[in-house]
Amino acid sequence: MKAKEIQELLDFIASSGLAEVNIETEQFKISVKKHSDIPTRIIESPVQQIMSQPANIPAVQTSSNQSSQESPKKTEESPKDKGYITIKSPMIGTFYRSSSPDTPAFINVGDVISSGQTVCIIEAMKLFNEIESEVSGKVVKILVENATPVEYDQPLFLIEPK
């Protein structure tokens, strides 16, 4: 079973009302349990009053953070305008550009890749999952640093289609 299929299965189980699922075939065995019976506690903490001078400093920092968050959105829009295709992470894990530190990266900027070619590895729970490209084209940009955590559906590569 591929990582994408496992993620789709987990999404289906999460959206269904099932509390436990066991699947077993000749090749693999999967057991998924929801822990919905764990009670949730809300902890309230007292609010501290802050003098007016320090209160202004976080407001300035927040506005600068917002402007830096807005700029990536603008850069995301421009690749779409140019017709680039984004390869996204099919799971949560740690992104690796090569199979080991001693080997070269699977792909680099400027490389021409084909559909089905391994572009990276994502480690999730001590399992190394090879991520294959679903498109053919030229690698325009690598959006993630090596050995950094990635989220589900996070953009990894920009590809200029053939």
Secondary structure as UniProt FT lines:
FT   HELIX           3..15
FT   STRAND          20..24
FT   STRAND          29..33
FT   TURN            36..37
FT   HELIX           52..81
FT   TURN            82..83
FT   STRAND          85..88
FT   STRAND          93..96
FT   TURN            101..102
FT   TURN            109..110
FT   STRAND          112..113
FT   TURN            115..116
FT   STRAND          118..124
FT   TURN            125..126
FT   STRAND          127..132
FT   STRAND          137..142
FT   TURN            146..147
FT   STRAND          148..150
FT   TURN            152..153
FT   STRAND          155..161
//
